[in-house]
Amino acid sequence: MADRTVDFLLIGGGMASAHCAAELRKRGAEGSVLLVGREPEPPYERPPVSKEYLRGEAERADAYVNSLSWYEENGVELLSGRNVMSLDPKARSVKIQGGEEVAFGKALIGTGAMVNILRVEGAENEGIHYLRAFGNSDAIRAEAEAAEHVVLIGGSYIGTEVAASLTAKGARCSIVAMEDVVLSRTFGDDAGRWFQELIEAKGVEFHGGEELEAFEGDGRVNAVVTKSGLSIECDMVVVGAGVRADVMLAERAGLEVENGIVCDSKLQTSVAGIYAAGDCCSYDSVVHGRRLRVEHWDVAMQQGVHAAGNMLGDDRDYEVVPYFFSDLADWASLEYVGPAQDWDEEIWRGDREGGEFSVWYLKDGRVAGALSVGRSEDLAEARRMLADRVDVSGAGEAIADADSDLSAIS
Ligand SMILES: Cc1cc2nc3c(=O)[nH]c(=O)nc-3n(C[C@H](O)[C@H](O)[C@H](O)COP(=O)(O)OP(=O)(O)OC[C@H]3O[C@@H](n4cnc5c(N)ncnc54)[C@H](O)[C@@H]3O)c2cc1C
């Protein structure tokens, strides 16, 4: 027998749950809402954790999704610093750390993602950091102030963003990555090279095509060694080796799981009335015609909002084209819609040298993704073409012409 019952239970204290709570109240839901999160903080936005917060230019509270008073004013019960230990889909209840058992009417799982830990020789040395939460960012900032050389493992967003942030604060940074070119996994070699030239011009060293073999140290890391034999001395490491969906609770509860918590096109899990959103959610995308899981700030927000609507009976497919952004200090900002799984044509539009361009990734004559540096207006059109599956096979010249009217392509 549960200790109490709530109408809406939001599991996980991140973006997805916070936006779900806000949307429930915005839509006038009157039932009780309980949000349970493992971290000591109220739900916050993670992008600043590798950017302005890491550089010491913003406070924690600046990143809170809703102010602390918002929860009280809106009758949303916030249980921070508490784990949801188990979920019983049949009884429709959870056990919360501390022993309380709470039954629910509808639930959202927004348990996010966990960083991939590199289990190589020497991994136990001090000075090897991972980055997901405020506390990680505090530790990196504090150590970087005294570090002579920081090595970043991974050539994707975390590696490049942290390298940019720490370089901007005066640290010497090197990136070691399996990719030959930074950011090339998402944007291809050509666009990746643009970002690589930029960060190298700012002083970041890049070692591509290198696989990590071991960390060396005598209690504290002092070198990174790769399989090719490269050895780079350092006094600190930050690893950005990707994340994986946190499905532990869902899996133990017997929900369908496969590279994330499996959801239908309405973000409902394999159990009716239990939804998932954000980094942990692997949903049937009607836009892409395939199952999709992405780890984007905007997606966690939009899916949290969407799930709230469906909890209230909207019964709508989630059809938003995923959007991502990244900032490399104040050197460059990029935005991206997609994600393109692969592509057979790449079209550049705008001024590559001047740093105002978009890159269009086409597959079978349709837009599969688009990247923008300083041309946000192009992305709105790319997003429309992607969602509507517009045939752009005859529109290559128009896309490449920076002065053409993209809205005419339909
Ligand atoms: C450093 C960093 C920088 C980023 N920068 C960008 C960016 O520039 N642009 C962009 O688009 N995206 C960025 N992202 C990605 C973006 O922040 C995530 O996609 C987003 O935070 C996902 O939100 P979420 O609510 O799904 O999960 P999370 O934010 O991970 O929140 C999930 C929460 O649930 C908690 N939890 C898990 N299991 C339980 C349980 N059983 N009980 C209670 N609580 C639980 C977790 O501890 C966590 O606090 C960045 C991510 C990081 C880490």
The ligand as an ORCA input file, in Angstrom:
! r2SCAN-3c Opt
* xyz 0 1
  C      28.372     20.013    -20.033
  C      27.218     19.907    -20.970
  C      27.010     20.872    -21.941
  C      25.950     20.763    -22.817
  N      25.789     21.723    -23.783
  C      24.772     21.619    -24.665
  C      24.604     22.602    -25.678
  O      25.380     23.541    -25.794
  N      23.564     22.471    -26.523
  C      22.669     21.436    -26.429
  O      21.734     21.388    -27.228
  N      22.806     20.486    -25.475
  C      23.836     20.552    -24.594
  N      23.990     19.597    -23.623
  C      23.009     18.508    -23.553
  C      21.798     18.894    -22.716
  O      22.196     19.565    -21.570
  C      20.999     17.642    -22.375
  O      20.499     17.133    -23.592
  C      19.870     17.924    -21.398
  O      20.368     18.356    -20.167
  C      19.035     16.668    -21.172
  O      18.069     16.923    -20.203
  P      17.330     15.719    -19.464
  O      16.291     16.347    -18.610
  O      16.942     14.693    -20.433
  O      18.463     15.014    -18.576
  P      19.439     15.537    -17.456
  O      19.706     17.000    -17.614
  O      20.585     14.613    -17.446
  O      18.609     15.336    -16.111
  C      18.271     14.077    -15.616
  C      18.343     14.126    -14.108
  O      17.698     12.975    -13.584
  C      18.482     12.455    -12.510
  N      18.136     11.044    -12.282
  C      18.498      9.962    -13.016
  N      17.972      8.839    -12.502
  C      17.259      9.216    -11.409
  C      16.491      8.502    -10.447
  N      16.331      7.185    -10.511
  N      15.921      9.210     -9.440
  C      16.066     10.552     -9.369
  N      16.780     11.277    -10.253
  C      17.364     10.612    -11.264
  C      19.897     12.702    -12.958
  O      20.787     12.669    -11.873
  C      19.768     14.097    -13.575
  O      19.905     15.095    -12.604
  C      25.051     19.674    -22.722
  C      25.249     18.687    -21.746
  C      26.314     18.799    -20.867
  C      26.531     17.732    -19.826
*
